[in-house]
Amino acid sequence: QVHFVESGVVLVQPGVSLRLSCAASGFLFRAYDMSWYRQAPGKERDLVASIDSTARRKNYADSVKGRFIISRDNEKNAVYLQMNSMKIEDTAVYYCKVYHRGSNYWGQGTQVTVSA
């Protein structure tokens, strides 16, 4: 079955960079688009970035455009989110996601806290 392993809990200061990773198994990773979402306390889960199966097309939320970079390694079955110039408002639980055979599958989430 579909399974993800994400990075652990992270605490960083504003302005620093951080890379999240998500290792996938249980499906043909290289054939599927992948996404990162985040959910801040008291808010809905929102799309942060997406990448198609070939990594040629990438989309970003306006709030992270120019700061975050999504990438993937189809040999390692992994998707990454490089987060630069981090802000306090980037504090959230970050999830990787795949839409596979009619269902959404989510990683367990990585708590990212940006605090001075």
Secondary structure, DSSP 8 states (H G I E B T S, - for coil): --EEEE---EEE-TT--EEEEEEEESS-GGGS-EEEEEE-TTS-EEEEEEE-TTS--EEE-TTTTTTEEEEEETTTTEEEEEE-S--GGG-EEEEEEEEETTEEEE---EEEEE--
